Amino acid sequence: MSNNNRKLRLAFMGTPEFSVPTLQSLISFGHDILAVYTQPPRPAGRGKKDKISPVHYLAELNGLTVKTPKSLKNDAEQQYFKRLKLDAAIVVAYGLILPKTFLEAPRLGCINIHASILPRWRGAAPIQRALMAGDAKTGITIMQMDEQLDTGPMFKTSEIEITGQTTGETLHQILANLGADIINTALNGIDTGALKAIGQPVSGASYASKLSRDDGHIDWNKSAQEIEKLVRALYPWPGAWTEIDGSRVKIFETEVIPTSKPISPPGETVDNNLTISCGQDCLRLLRLQKQGRKVMCTTEYLNGSPISKGTRLS
């Protein structure tokens, strides 16, 4: 096989669904994957039984060695990693900080696929934060990892546009596949020296802090446009929500209704069809879900729980 297409000795480090397409891409290419690192099984579902991660599942399916350490700081883990004599470690949403010994062990170091165009949206939730901020574009960065969070030099970026229909779910899938599509070519370039890492721009850095359920609590004093973006960004998890008649309701789809002047105080329904006054303009709720119930369209929801004009939401 020509040096242009060399199969490398790799470790893969990743945990959620987002990491799966990249691992599949590396397997399909034929790289020698000596170990797959992923988060330990966690209690999930109603029975709270331990569930393995999506990456763990794919690795086992392909007969790969799976490692699930709770920490990488102990000497035994570090020695094991060194003994693998890796060309590179590919890291995609793993969930543990890599100590310096791990970063320096592979010949080409540890290479991360990050779901934004760095230095914008370093951190845990770049997909949702880009949508919440109304960014016009985002993408994937393939970078050399260093000891700081998402600050290492970049090998390659690939951009995509964000549209008014993009949701957290669709963007997650697009970026997961984009990373998988470009990783093997990038690895080849890094291995041959054709692809050089360049430092991140000094300006334009921002931090995408981890999401919690509270991030989804709708503040009706904000503009209808901001709330509409929040709803799309947090679909399907953690979901945007409000309280109607004292019970929490998740909002999955909305439509901005422009108004020339405020009709009602923010958070108040302006008709019988769940159109709500916001800090600016109004927002019509199109798909929503009561706790413990299925997702419904507005008509279906109102048939079971009529909400009249003038009702105040939280």
N, C-alpha and C positions, 0 to 999 in steps of 0.2 A: 504493500500500500504506500502511496506517495506521502511525503512529509506534509503535503497540503491537507491531508485528511486523517491525521493521526488520531488513533483512539487513545484516550488519556486515562490515567489512574485517578479516580475521583472519589470524594465523599460528597454526599448530598445532605443538606441540613434544611429541613422545612417541616411544617406541621399542617396548616389548614388546606382547604380545597384549592386556594389560590396557588399553592406550591405544586399541585399534582401535575398540571400540563408540562411543567419544566422537567420534573423527574421522568415523566413518560418520554419526553423528547430525548433526554440523555440516554435512556434505556434503548430507545428505537435506533439511535445513532450507533450504538454498540460500544460506548465507553465502558471501561472496567470500573464498575461502581463497587468499591470495597466495603463501604459502610453507609447506612442511611441513619442520620440522627433526627429524632423527632421527639415531641413532648410526650411524657408518660401517659398511659391511658387515664382517662378522667371519668368520674361518675356522670352519667347523662340519662335523659329520658325519665319517665315516671318511676321506673324501678331503681333508678340511680345506680345502674350496673356500670362497671368500668367499660369505657368505649375507647377503642384505639383511634388514632388520628387518621384522616384520609391518606396522608403520606405513608403512614405505617401499613395501612391496608394494601396500597399499591406495591410497596416494597416486598411485603410477604408474598403477594400474588406472583411476584417475579423472582422469588427465592433469594432475595438480597438480605444481607446481615443488617438487623435493625438494632440500634442503640437508643435507649430512652433514659439517659441520665437526668437526675433532678438538677444537677449542677455540673459545670465543667471545670470547677476550680480544684478538684482533688488530683493528686499526683498520678494515680493509676490511670485515670481517664486521659491525662495529657500524654503519658508515656505510650498508651495504646494508639493514640492519634498519630504520634510521631513515627511509630513502628510501621504504620500503613505506607510510608514513603510515597505520599500523594503528589501528583502533578498540581492538583487544585482541589479546593472545596467550594462547592456551589451552594450559596445560602439564599433561601427564599422564604421570608416570613417564618423563621424558625422559632423565635420567642425566648431565646437565651442569649445573654451577652457572651461573646467569644473572648476568652483571655488572650493575652499577647502570645503565649506559647502556641495556641491554636492558630492564630493569625499568621504566625511565622513558620509553622511546620511544613505546609505544602510548598513545592518548588515555585509555583506561581502565586502563592498566597491564597486568601479566601476572597471569592468573587460573589458579590451580592447583586440580586435583581431587585430593584426598588420601584414601586409603583407611582413614580412621579418624575418630572424633569427637575432633577436637583440643580440648585440647592432649595428650590421651593418644595415645601411639605416633607421635610425630614421627619421621621418618627412613625408612630404606630398606625395612623388612620389617614394616609394620604389620599385615598380614593374618595372617601366621604367629604373630607375637608375641601378638596378641589371643587366638588359640586356645591357644597354649602357656600363657598366664596364666590360662586358664579364664574369660575375660570373658563375661558374659551377653549383651552386645550390642556392636555396633560400627556402622559406617556410612561415610558419605561426607561430607567437608567441602569446600565450595567457598570458596576464600580468596584474598585479595589477597596476592601474593608480595612479600616484602621481602628484605633482604640476608641474613637469618639462615635457618636450616633450619626450614621449616614453622612459623614463628612469627607470620606476618602475620594481620591482622584477617579475620574470617570473614563471608561473605555468607549462607551457608545450610548447614544440616546435614540429613542424612536418615539415620535410624537403622534398623537391622534386628536381629533377635534371633539369637543363636548357639545352636544346639541341640547335643545329644549326638551328632548324626549329621554335623554340619558338618565338612567337611575343608578344607584349604588350597585345594584345587581348586575345590570348590563355592562357597566364600566369595569367591574370586578372581572367578569368573564373575558371581555375584550383584552384587558391588560395582562391577565393570566396567560392567555393564548399568545399575545404579542411577545412576552418574555420567552416563552417556549420556542417560538418561531426563530428568534434571533440568537439564542444562547450558543448553539453549536458553531455557527459562523464566527461569533465573537470569540469563543474559546480557541478556535483555530488561529484567529488573528493574534490573540494574546500569546499563544504558544509559539508561533513563528516570529513574533516580534513586529508583525505588520501593524498591529493595533497598539498604540501607546496610550497610557493613561494621562489625562490632563487634569490639572487641579480644578475644583469647582469655582464658579464665579464668586467673587468676594461679596457682591451685593445680591439682594433678592432672596436671602435665606428666610424660610419660615418653618414653623414647627407644627406638625399635625398630631396634636395630643390624642391619647387613647379615648375612644368613645364610651359613654355610659348611657344608661336608659334616660338619665336626666337631660342629656343633650337633645333628646327628642321632644321635650316638653315645649309645646308651642306658646310663644309670647305673641299675643294678638296685637300688641302695640307696634310690632314690626310691620314692614310693608308686605302686601300680599305676594309680591315677587320673591322676597326673602323667604317667606314661609313655604312657598311653592318649591323653591330650591331645597329647603330643608327636608321636605317630604320626599322628594326624589332621591336626595343624598342618603337618607336613612332607611330606604326601602331595600331589602326587607328587614334588616336589623340595624339598630335596635328599634326602628320605627318611630315616626313622629306621632305624638299623642296629645289629646286634650281631655278635659273632663266635661261630660254632658250629663246634667241631672245627677251629679255626684259620682258617676262611674267613669272609669278610664276608657277612652275610645281611641284606637289606633287609626291614623289617617294614611291611606295608601296612594290616593291620587286626587289631585285638585286642579282647578282651573282659575286663573286670575280674571276677575271681572273689573275692568277699569271704571272708575267713577270720577266725575269732575270735582266733587267735593264730598267731605265725610257725610255719610247718611246716618250713622249711629255710632255710639261709642265702640272702640275696638273690643272684639270678642262677643259682639251681640249679633244675633241672626237678623237679617234685613228682609227675609221673606220666609215662606213655609217650606223652602226647598234646600235648606242648609247652605245658604249663602251668608258668609260671615264678614262683618265689617272689620277691617284691619287698620293699622296706623296709617296706611295709604292704600287706596283701592279696596276691593272686596275679594274674598276667596270662596269659590263654590267647592264643596266637598263632593267627590265623585265616587270614591270607594272607601269604605271604612269597616271597622271591626270592633264589636263590643268584646269585653273580656270573656273568654270561654266560648265565643260564638264564631261562626264562619265569617269570611270576608263577604261583604254585601255591597251592591250598588246603592246609591242614595234612595232611590224609589223603594227598593226592598226594605232598607233600613227603616224608612219613615212609615211604611205600612205597619211595621211591628211596634215602632216607637215614634209616634208623631212629635215633631218639635216645631212649635209655632214661632212666628215672627216675634222678635223682642226677647228671646231666651238668651240669657248670659252664659257664655262658656267660661271655663276657668282661665 
